[in-house]
């Protein structure tokens, strides 16, 4: 199987993208053809955006001799995860067998609840794959801490196994799966279960904090810094009900959320809005 791997954390590094290299190695051990096309810098919270009007540059980039020796083509792009998916599908793999599956991730940190799924660049990369007519899986590893090598390798093994399994049992009507993997000891023995995405909303908190308020010298000008207050998400996950991605994470299971790549219309509303 030919797998296109994209992400939103950028090239492998210990500070913010520690998972992609061992994950690609796990896929290769399972005998898959793997092509990697990833942003040159972290692109978190960017969803499925493209940079309209910006020309993109792709550069071949091997993170280690091992990656090159294994026959994996690594490319970095000065664009978003969704743009990496586009380039990977339509421009950078024409000399290879057709791509069977787009895998986005593994993300550095969990992507549970509707808030994260709608905002995540990792999920966005998979959404783009689905909208290009490909099966797609977004994978997130639920930790931003420095994890022991054995837990990372176990998470990569079980994720690679799950990729193969989902391709075998892909359900009718599913366009992509959003997967969250707990970073705990024995993760490769944990249950993987189908879930829904826990509904969650911004109610009391914001993604921004005011840094410089309006002053007489700066009339009409205020400045805000990116400083997410995630209490709404934490509160929602703490109250997550059975069958949701949040509950699966709380119980130490792997959540597998089947999705379609669309905003669904609300049924039952017909006729004129006004005359």
N, C-alpha and C positions, 0 to 999 in steps of 0.2 A: 504494500500500500504506500502511495506517495502522500506524505503529510507536509503541508506548508505550516510552519510554526511562525507566529508573530507574537508580539507582546507589547506592553505599554511601559515597561520598566527600562528598556534599552539594553545595551550590551552587558554581558556578564560582569558583575563586580560585587564585592562583598557588602557594600554599603546599601545598595538599593535594588540589585538585580542578581540575587544569589542562586536562583533556582533554575534558570533556563538551561545552562550548560549541562548539569547532571540529568535534567529531564530529556534533553536531546540525546544524550548518551544512552539513556534507558530505552528510548524509542529505537535507536540503532541496534541495541542488543536484541530487540524483538524483530530485527530484520526489515524494518521499514526504510523506505527511501525518505530522507528528510531534507527539506530546504528551509533555511531560516532567513526571514526578512524582517528586520526589527528597526525601531526608531534609533537614531543616533544619540538621543537624549531622552530622559524619562518624560512620558506623556500621560501621566495619571489624570483621572477625572476629566478626560476629554471626550469620552463617549465615542460616537461614530463620526466625529468631525473630520472634514477635509479643509485644508488651508487654501481657500479659493484664490486663484490668481498666482499662487506661489509655484515656481518651478522646483522640482525635486531632483536631488542628486543621489544616486545609489553608489555605494563603494563596497567592494568585496572586503570582508573583514573576518579573519579567523581568530577566535579568542584564544586558541591554544593549538599547538602542533597536533594534539590528539584529534581535535575537531576536523582538521584538514586531512589527517591520515585516514579518518573514517569515511571520507568521501562526502561530507556534509558541506554544502555551499552556504556560507554565512554572508549576508549583505546587510549593511546599515543604510538607512534612508533618513534624510532630514525632514521627516514628515510624521504623520500621526499613525496610530495602529491601523486604522481603516485604510489609509493610503498605502501602508505596507502590504495589506491584503490585496489591494488592487494591483500594485506592481508585481507582487508575487504571483498572482494568478494570470495576469495578462502580458507581462513583459519580461520577467526574469526566469521563467521556467519553460520557455518554449522549446528548449533543447532536451527536455526531460519528459518522462511519461506524464500524462495529465494528472493534475492534483486530485486526489480522492477525498481529502479531508483537510479543513483548516482548523488548526488548534491554536488558540490564543492563550498565552501564559507560559508557565505558571505565574500568576500574579503574586507580588510580594505583599501579602495580606489578604484577608477574606473579602469576598464580595457577596454578602448576604443582604437580604431585604431589597425591596423595589428601589429604594434610594440609591443603593450602591449599583444595582444592575443597570439602572438608567444612566448613571454617571460614569461608570467604569470604562476606561480605555481598553481594558482586557476584554470585557464583554463586547465593546464596540468593534474590536477587530474580528470577533466571531460573527457579530451581526452583519458586518460587511461581507464576510464569506457567504453567509446564508442568502444575502440579497444578490450575490453573484451566482446563485444556483448551486452552491456547494454545501455539503454537510459541514457543520462546524461545532466545535466544542470550546467553551471558555473554561479554563482551569485556574483556580485560585488556591494558594496555600495559605492557611489562616494564621499567619504569624509574621510580624515585622521584627521579631527578635532574632538574634544570632543563634541559629539552631545547630545542634550537633550534627556532624556529618552523617551518622547512621540514621537519624530521623529524616534528613533531607533525602537520602538515598532510598529509604523505605517509601517515602511519599512519592518519589519519582517512579519507583517500581509499580506501586499500586495504581498510579495515574496512567502509566503506559498500559497496564493490564486493562484498566477501565476503558481506555480509548479503543482497544481492540474489541472488548466486549460490547460496547455501545454500537460499534459498526456492525456487529453480528446481529444485534437485536433492535436496530433502529426502528422506532415506532412510527407508524403512518401519521403524517401530519406534523411531525416534529421537524423544525428547521435547524435548531441548535440546542445544545445542552449547556447549562451553566453548572459547573462542578466546583464544590468547595471541599478541601481536604484538610482535616485537623492535623496540626503538627504536634503529634503526641507519640509517645513510645508505643510501638506495636501498631502504628497506623496501617501497615500493610495487611493487618489481620482484621481491621474494622469493617463493619457492614457498610455497603453503599446502598442508599435507598432513594427512591424517587420522592421529590418534594415539590412544593409550590414556593414561590418567592413571597416572603413575609411582607405584607403591605406596611409601609412606613412613610411618614411625612415630616417635613420641617414644620414644627409648630412653635417652639419656644426659643430655638437657637438658630444660628446662622453660620454660613461658611466664611464670613468676613467679620473683622473687627475694625472699628474706626480708629485710625492712627492719629490723624491730624484733623481737628474740628475746624469749622468755619470761624474765622477771626475777622475783625474789622479790616485787617490788611489783606485778607484772602476771601473777600465776599463772594459767595457762590461756589467756593471750592472746598471740598472735603476729600480726605484720602482714607482708603480702606485697605487693610492688608489681609492676605489669605490666612485665615486662622480658624479652621473648621471646629465648631463646637458640636461634638457627636453624641450629646446626651440623648437626643431623640432616638438615634439609632440604638444606643446602648439600652435605653428604656424599652424600646420595641423588642429587642432580642431577649431581654430578661423576661418578657411576658409572652414569648413566642409560643404558639400553640402547636399541637402535634401535626405532623405532616408538612411543616414549613422548613425552609433552609435554616432559619435561625434555631429552631428546636433541634434539628439534626446536629448542628454544630455544638450546641450546648450539651448534647449527649455523647459527643465524641464520635459521631458517625460521619460518613462522607455523604454530602448532599448532592443529588443529581436532579436538576430542575429542567424539565423539558419546556422549550419555548418556541414561539414563532417570531419572526423578525418584522413586527409591525405594531403600530398602535391600533388596537382593535376598536372599531366603532361600537357604540352602545346600541343594543337591540331595543326595538319597541317604539322608537320615536319616528313617526312618519307624518306626512302632511305639511301644511304651510306653517312657517314660524310667525309671519304676519302677512297681511294682505295690503 
